Amino acid sequence: MILLGLRNMSETVIEYYFRHFSLIDFQFNWTGVSLIHAILSFITMFFLFTLATMIIRARPESSENRFMALMLYVEGLKTIVAWYAIYPFDPWILPYVQYWRVFYYTLAFLSILMYISLSAFYPVKFFKYMTQDKIKKNLYWALPVIAIAFISAIIMAQGGIYETFSGTQHVDCREAGGAAIVTPSSGAEQYESVCFTDEETLPYKFVIVEQSGLGKLLLFAPTLAAFAALAFMRNAQKGLEGDEENEHSNESAKKATEARAIGIGFAGKTFFQGSMLFFMVYITIKFGTFQTVDLITVGVNEDLKYFFYGLYGFLFSILFAGLFEGTMFTYAILKNEVLGIDERLRKTFSTAIFATAGAILFLVATELMEEMSGVGWLGGVIIGVPLIVLRKPIFATINGFSNRLMPESFTKEEESYLEAYAMVMEDSIVTEGERRLLALTAKNLGLDEARIEHLESWHDSTHGTGSEEE
């Protein structure tokens, strides 16, 4: 086990984590929340990377798949915005955090370009020129080049990273109530800070990033751009659904369902991140302007806790939005390409909702009971027992919601099998010969027993029929 040398030269990584998890008070001590967010951000990133890889492997030559895979890779990297909070690094990390910020802001600008460029694959009024093949086929590499060139030009014009995005501070607290050791990044201003008076919190270290005006704009602008992307997808969906007289009406119908799913993904993003953005605006109006560098005074400034509510609300909303939009984007692109992908995504989505909601309720209940009675575990029992007892009806409700978001969709192979099964089921009886014929059809189409059972069950429930074997 790695030794951190943070407490009596013997505290392990796991012990450090659990010590700060237990000290979370949602008032001043937020180190544990930072650790939880950092851990979950890496899990979210790997999940989005997995979805992106599935998309590119399904059709590696498709410009649409390349574009959507790149978007999910970008969204995945953006979720680890505060990766440096995952470990109590020493001041040597500061230059790397500064370089990361340049990379992150480049990703933020790239995501804005990609949201707008979705109109190349889903025609939007006034942007139909974007649907030209020569544009669509080059977006996946041209947009990153534009983003890198744009951010690089700004940094060179401003004279450096610090002049463009401001600096970074490293805070090291070792003595209760004493002065913290604050180390600024190159060019940044020197600040002072006071450590917590509670011995249990010590020692601790954290990194704070200062925000310039441009940095704030690039941090929040993708959320505002998501509103525009949502409007684009709604416009594209209506246009494609009204394209009934076109000779490619079947293809238009499929593209319309894709636009609908992507639109729902952006709707989730705007809900999660947009609500937190407006909450931060409300906090600023009510309590005044806070700067991220004010976090240095976390043990002194009582009003700072309200800033934390908005800050961590926004950071966690990035994770929720990433998981939601990643699932919906993958459903949109792969629902007619990968066998059973819609069913797997629905199950993953339902499980994620149940686990996330349960974890949040458990944490809140534990903290409330700790404050009210001093017995935090009682809150966990109050929440945990009903979740276990009622998990089936809760899952049924969540599954119903996920089915509405991601309706059943089939690949060409599955549609062929359903057509054959529908013909056999005209008299609601499946003879032994017909069953052999269906088995041969399924084998030729590459469908396994589990998928066959699901398809037949879906057909019977949808058409109100049941098969009888002879």
Steps between C-alpha positions, in 0.01 A plus 500: 500500500630846411582721798393861469700633793200718591422378849783366715673380182275195493160594351409299191304624201188312610527631856543854370185463287284358776622758751382781276180318400407483868573871554268638229272760659369692195602818681876545495662158457453403134819302444308171509251631246789594270636145529158346424455723198849422368448124534157512334635723223754236395229231506280721282787567261571128453129435444481766229823373344344153482190635326713703258707193414182299434379769260821520301536121480145459368574703185860627498468648149182695577553874540203514738642229724842664503346833593280360779783286639725807511226694680472233771880483539498879548210485747678223688818704538300802613351303791842478671526879519623475864705178472776647720266473802527121497832500689675738746767608256795720594569839330689332213157430346427871435663529152315189385169640625568815298567293185185299571297820513617593152399152380164520679411841358592371155258211555233744618533711185510183287177376657327828409608457138380139499158583647441750221643267234246227574294680235725331244339163575152617598391778260400823674331794335755767393786248549423249222824587321670308785360169365742498207717186496822698474410672829366197687795278415757745635337630817653234728853634439436858386316611817781388739752685281289816513459474879873447559591786266248735666613438860869506399454834323332651808776378734773640273314829465459532878861408570465167680276259691483707818417819309219315318342278763655623829691282747475204738557477877612202711386503866675281760360494855696326778421692821150552644408867487841589364603665178474282192791460262370654176708447185401690183568388144745695288393863472204467739441724800599379849207450740464417869270243658410360842463128576201337669508491880375139513796264546311217328507683167878535500711469306343575162598644162304630206542692175301810407477643149444871446264598220545779248205645314579287194536191719154552650353553155651178363393309812132592472459568127458131403191485722350796315601347165313183601177703500570594138577135414171396661313751281688373193403139569135592554503686167671210323254248647198697380651545155582130462161386632328725244705359214239234413495555123874458462608180327729434795217532755609187692848641543351835605288325763810334646689828502203662672514245783874561528443877519234439767737290712787750466256780584400315818868465584548876471178558694652302787824695472323835507287388795789379715762761416263783415317478832831507689625791291189702582536396865853645502366822350240514779768447766708779348203738503409415859843470665725695268775399259734218599827411335643148502808636673269589792503127579827571678292666775273197540565480873433870558227625264159373618318598179739290293289187560236637261761526228589136567137398452502653155852389409458134591146499367638607163791254514271204577251617237779456243520131597123445491472682169789298354346168598158599367607651171754223440229236538255685275758579230612137491139383475441743213798379294505125579134407552475366144860379478584288806288206610320567828683827571177680590412236760849514654496880511158502667617256767820699561304825515244360746769353724694827498193702600416260785858492630555876471170595662556245777852626570388864514205422729724285722759777533244773570309288751819407682611862529157619616475234771855576607406863555161428660581208728872432469422152361579525130463130421131521596436716194667236285267234641192719446588541133666165434224268624220647281730497196572131551139403573351708217776452244278305255221760469761777497686327217173446314430873515853588388482243218176655379670839486804362315274322250335831416838665453644211296219315319561149375703507181626220276782431258432378147565141614255532786238656272540205261442254782195692624354493149545123485354455849202723415418283198518187713281660769210585269310203641658537849643148470863405444531151357810286544595563138454875537712499816781325310469756222517786754805343663674477163406862423640614834822307441548659157434843649743447788242523780549307824233336717474789745444752223244274327305468824504877546384568142216251519393630841501856365291397197246312713460782752477766229244316289314344790569144385652193652650203322392142537746227409383193309 
